[in-house]
Amino acid sequence: MLKWKILFLFALMLCRRASAQQDQTWVNGYGHQEFSLNHKDSTDAYFSLGEHDLFVNPKISDNISFLGEFVIRYNQNSPTAFLPSIERSFIRYNYTNNHYLIGGKVHTPVNYWNDTYHHGRVFFPVIDRPLAFNYLVPLHTLGIQLQGQNLGTRCFGYDILVGNGIASTDAFQGNFSPSITLAIHAKPVSGMRIGASYYFNHLSQNFAGPHIGHAITSGGIRSKPYRGSLDYHLYSASFAWFGDKWEILNEASFNQTRTDSLGKAHNFANFFYMGRRFGDSKIPYLLVDYIRISEKDLHVYSIELLKAAVGFRYEFSALLNLKAQIEHTWQPKMVGHLEHAGKGTLGLKLQMAYGF
């Protein structure tokens, strides 16, 4: 209850500031609702209330701005079922010609998706994030960042980020094990962005904190998790093309972890999306999403998953859309802890996403 009161009071203060300085502060809200029908051994069908996001972006001065993103999401461990969280909170200083110094909690700039989208599902081209976000991608970093945007005729950009690592919380990290992110991108033509990145973190003790997107971590399900040190390397490459008619997005991730126990483990993930716009509002699309975690990996459970889907997105406006998606998810073979190798899950999802 106290968390809710604090969040409400903070949002109220921000909204009052926005009303007093409408020309300098932007406050937006986003949310979504879903219906899911899944069939494997049995059939489950249910409605769900998704994340709701308060997005605050005041301009403090001509070259200083703030961005805050505050999300309320379902949490089964909460007595009220929903809990608030601060997803991003940073100050950005434009010290010269689109070169920025940033301090605070940011989305780790490892790929196009994490660099472009926030928690407002109305901007997602599909219903869910790529599978790599559940297992490999470090979602957030709290630290110091140097950034360049839209430099030169090819709109070159770069990010250099040093901050807390995978095993940190928003308030503490034991030992000295900062993460390092190096990223570059370019926009050679309008609607296109090509990028690559490298992320490194040395974990003195193998543990995953809230900033890593791992749905299945060695600190979670494993009854005897590996507690030694671990080196985490993530290489990513992105290609995005959102033109007047065609939309294409490919996110590739190669991950290497190294332990004294089993040595190097090599993991791979790739997400591919393609859509075709008809008129101003109708976009049929398809996606293929694949991830493979090695059996030698001691940070995440070994797993192999493949998801294929066809969908349709109807945009009532820029801030309201409806998505329908038929998907099939299966594991090509038995890996690690998973059972029923080769037996997939067939699903239907409907999502209404909105913003204001």
N, C-alpha and C positions, 0 to 999 in steps of 0.2 A: 504493500500500500504506500509506503514511504517513497519508493522508486517512482510510482505513478504520480504522486504529488509533486515531486521534484521535477519530473519531465513536464508536467502540465504547467507549472509555474515558469519554467524556462521557456517553453513554447509561447506562453502568454506575454512574457517580456519581449521576446523576439517579434511577435506580431504587433505589439504596441510600438516598438521601434520602427517596424515596417510602415505602420500607418502614419507615423510622424515624419518619416523620410522616404516616401514612396518612390522618389526618383533615385534613391541610392540603395534600396534593399529589396530583394526579391525573395518571397516566401511561397513555396509550392508544395503541394501534397500529392502523393501517388498511392495507389492501392490496387488490389486485384482480388477476385473471387473465382473459384474453380469448381468444376464437377469432374470426378474421376471414376472410371469404370475399368477394373483390372481383372483379368482372368488367367489363372495358372492351374492350380489344383481345385480352386473354388473361385467364385466371383465376388468381388467387393465393389460397391458403388456408394459414393458419398459426395456431399458438398463440403467445401472448406473455405474458410476466410484466410486470405493470404497476408503477406507483409503489408504494412501501411507505413509510409515514409514521409517525414517532414523534411523538406529541403530548403535550407536557409543560406542566402548568398548576399550579404551586405558589402557595399563598397565603402571602406573606411576612409580612404583618401584617393587621390588620383592614381597612385601606384601601389596601394595596399588593399587587399580584399580578404574576406573570411568566407569559408565554406563549411557548413555543418550539415550532417545528414543523420537524422534520428529516426530509428525504425522500431516499430512495435510488431512483434512476431509471435506466433504460437510456440509455446514451450510446455511440453507435457509434464515437466518437473515443477511448474509453477502452480500454486493453488488456484490462481485465477485463469490459468491456461495461456495467458499472454504476458510477455515481458518486454520492456523497452531496452534499447541498446544504442550506443553512439557508434555509428559505422564510419563516419569521417568527421574530422574536426581539425582544420588547419588554417594558418595564416599564409598568404602568398604575397610576396613583395617583388614587384617588377622593377628590378634595379637598372635595366637598360634594354631597350629594343627587343621586347619579347623574351628576355632572359629572366628567369624567376628564381628566387630563393623561397623555399617552402618549409615550414616547420609544423609538425603535428601528425595526426593519424590520417593516412592516405590509402587509397587503393594501390597495391603494389603494381607498378607499371610493366608487367611481364608480357601482356598481350593486348590485342585490340579490344577484346571484350571487357577485361578488367579496367582498361584505360578509358573506355568510352561510356559504358553503361553503369548506372547505379541501381538501386533496388526498385526503381519504378519499372514494373514489368510492361508498362504501356510502350516502352521503347525497345523491348526485346523483339527480335524478328521471329522468335519461336517461343514456346511456353516456358521451357526450363533452361538453366545454364548447362554448358557442356559438362560431361562426366568428369573431366579433369579437375573441375572446381571442387569435386567431392574428395579427391584423392591427392592431387599433386600441386595445385596452384596455391601459393601463399597469398591469401586474399588481401590482408592489410599489413601495413608496416607503420610503426610509430617512430619517427625520426626526423632527419634533416635531408632535404632533397634539392638538387640543382636541376633546373628544367629549362629547355628552350623549345619554343613553339613557332611554327610557320616562318622559318628562316630561309631566305633566299627564294628563287623562282620555283624550286621544287618543294617548298614548304617542309624543309627538313626539321626534325625535332629530336631531342635527346632527353634522357633522364639519368641522373646519378643519385642514388638513394642509399643512405646508410642509416640503419635503425635497429630496433629490437628484432630478434629472430623468431623462429617458429615456436620456441618454448616459452615465449613471454606472455604476459598479460598486459593490459593497458596501464597497470600500476607498478609492475615489478618484473625483473628478469635476473635470475641468479647467474653468477659468474660473469665473465666478459666474453660474449659470443655474438657480436653484431652481425646482422645480415647485410649483404651488399647486392644492389641491383644496378645493372648497366643496361640501358635500352636506347635504341635508335629507331627512327621511322622517317618515312618520306611520303608526300602526297603528290606524285608526279602529274596527275590530272585530277580534275574535280570529281569527287566521289570515290576516289581510290586512296587507299593507304596500305603501305608495305612496311613491316617492322620486324625487328628481332631483338632478343634480350637474353641476358644471363643473370641468374640469381644464385647466390652461395650463402650457406649458413653452416657453421660448425656447431653441432649440438654436443656439449660436454656430457650431457645425459640425455638419452633418447626419450623425448617427450614432445607431445604436440599441444600447444596452447590454442586459444580461440582464434588466432589470426590465420591459421592454416585451415584450408577447406576440407580437411580429411573427414570423411564420414566414418571410416574404419581405420583407427590408428592403433599403433602398437601399445599405447597406453590405455586403450579402451577395452576391446574385446579379448585380446590375448590374455590368457590366464597367467602366463609367465613372460611378460614383455622383456625385450632386450633393454638393459639399462646402461650399457656402455656408451662411449662417444660415437658420433656419427657425422659424416660429412655429407651435405645435401647440395647437389648441383642441379639446376634446372635451366635448360636451354629451350627457348620458345621462338617460334616464327609465325607471323600472321600475314594474311592477305585479305583485304576487304575491298569490295567494289559494290557500291550502292548507287547505281545510275538511275536514269529516268524509267527504264523498263526492267533491267536485270539487277538482281541482288545476289552477291556471292561472298561468302565468308569462310575462310579456312584457318583453323587454329591448330598448330602442331606443337607438341611438347615432348621433349626428351629429358628424362630424369635419371641421374646416376646417384646412388647412395653408396657409401663405403663404410664398412665396419671392420674392426679387428677380428671379428668372429668369422664372417663369411666372405669378406672382401667386397668386391664391387657388384652391385645389382643394377641392371639397366631396365628402365621403365619407359613406356611410350604411350602417347594418347594423340588422337586426331579427331577434330570436329569439322564436318563439312556441311554447309548450308547453301542452298540455291533457291531463289524465289523469282517469280516473273510477275511484274506488276501489269494489271489490266485496268486502264483508266486511272482514276485518282484513289481508288479505295480497295480494289480486289487483288490479293496476292496469294496464289497457290504456291506451295513450296515443298521441298523435300530436305531431309537431313540424314546424315550417317555419322554416328558417334562411336568411337572405339577406344578402349583403354586396356593396357596390359601391364600388370605389375609382376615383376619377377619373383620366383619362389625364394630367391636369395635375399630379397628385401626384408629388412628387420624393422623398418619404420612404419610401413603400411602392410596390411595383410595382402598376400599374393592374390591376384584376381584377374580375370579376363572377361570383359563385357563388350557386347556389341548392340547398339540400338539403331534401328532404322525407322523412319517415320515419314508420313506424308501429312501435309496440313494445309489449312486455308486461313488467311488473316483478312478480316474486313475492317477497314479503318473508317469509322464514322467521322472522325476528325483527328487532328494530331494528338489529342489527349483522350481519346476513347477508341478502343478497338476490341474486337471479338476474335479469338483464335479457336480453331478446332483442329485436333491432331490425333491421328491413328498411328500407334507405334507398337513395335515389336522389339522387346529386349530379351537377349539370351546370352548364355555363356557358351562359347564354342566347345570348350572342354573343361573337365574337372581341374580346378586350380585351387590350392590352399584349402580354406575352410568351407568353400561353397559346395552345396549338394545339388543333385539332379542335373548333372552336366548335360548340356544340349537342350534342356527343357526351358522354353522361353515363356515370357509373360506378354500377353496381348492386352493393349490398353487403348482406351478412348479418353481424351481430355478436352474439356471446354474451359476457356478462360476469358473472363471479362476484365480488362485492365483499363484504368482510368487515372486522370490527373486533373489538377486545377491550379 
